[in-house]
Amino acid sequence: GRLEAVTQQMGYHPQYLDSFLKTQHYLMHMDGPLPFDCRHYIAIMAAARHQCRYLVNLHVLQFLRAGGDPQWLRGLEFIPPKLRNLNEINKILAHRPWLITKEHIEKLLKISEWSWSLAELVHAVVLLAHCHALASFVFGCGCEQDEGLGGRGSLKPLSLGNQCFCEATAGNSCSQELLRINRKRSLDSCMELDSLRERMQRIHVETEGRDEMRLLQQDREEGEGQGAEVGMQGGTEHCSDPSAGLSPLADTDGEVTGATNLACYMQDPDFGYQDFARRDEDQTQVFRVQDYSWEDHGFSLVNRLYSDIGHLLDEKFRMVDGLQSSAMAKRQGCEPSVFKRGIWNYIHCMFGIRYDDYDYAEVNQLLERMLKVYIKTVTCYPEKTNSEMFDRFWKQFKHSEKVHVNLLILEARMQAELLYALQAITQYMI
């Protein structure tokens, strides 16, 4: 599984990159409640909510290498009901996490033979939040736009080449152990490339067979006097072809060429972010961190139900908070901690999370309008981000400082989703 563009960008902050890669590896490749193929399919579902082709393609390949059923890649209608039932929580967490309730949790845990265990659900929730937030980073730093195009002009490659994302940590503290674990996992659980190509070629042949049958049917209809115009129209009506949503496709050599239709991985595509401030006052309340926080509540719950992930997430949250930002703060005329807290609290505010000890008037003083527009777009609807937005905000700042902002967005967003989901799980347990 390759994340070259992501690791290049995060490589401007190597200590954070080290922490991120350990968490990513643990979520996807180490022992845990969920089967390996399901983990990658959940990641596909999460990335598709934001139309993030970069991450979808990555996890489609890893899904197949983990022995996943290629039929699942035709869309949600072809996956087990238990996995499909996760769609509602995926949709809510991605766009309006404040709407999640203990009833959503109860429904998943008590659906007869399709029920989830608490441990499985916690693993799934962490995966969803991780991939939603990573999609924000991918769009925010231009990795999606740059995919296959050689990168944005302002990007400064860190000579990572075509390394696996775990191999990219070779110069960092977790490198040797992580590489050893990753290589063992690759041998233990991944399909050989030849087997993968054979599987993809089989999909390709089946698809060609269906296309051939469809064309024969069109010829037959034309021969029966249906008219040339109908035959021509039939050639464009690919949406009725049962293989149209198949993803990924394979070329003549059996190589994966990427996802073709992300819509097949989600339902209710029009469901998106709405300003929390415009919510129905009777429907939901402001989330007060004083009542439920990561440090006092979320960490212990997630760590109890999914061993050690709490420590890795906590390290990542602390790492992004500890990144050096003196230059950024100096240019804004404030202390580094004040500036970073302003960005963090602004992001949480957009999701209805409030800190009683914070003066929100500071946000408007600290963050210029263009920066606020950028942060909101990347956080709430990252698929609308474009390279011009990245280039226009903070023109006087270094590329690494812009990446730093995107790391704050990634972690603040992920923590916000986790707080809502873990609070709902806590309420269910109580």
Helices and strands as residue ranges (DSSP letters): H 4-10, H 14-29, H 36-48, H 53-65, G 70-74, G 76-78, H 81-84, H 87-95, G 97-99, H 102-109, G 112-114, H 118-140, H 143-146, G 167-169, H 175-189, H 193-221, I 222-226, H 228-234, G 238-240, E 249-250, E 256-258, G 262-265, G 276-278, E 287-288, I 294-298, H 299-305, H 309-322, H 326-332, H 336-350, E 353-354, H 361-366, H 369-380, G 382-384, H 387-392, H 399-429
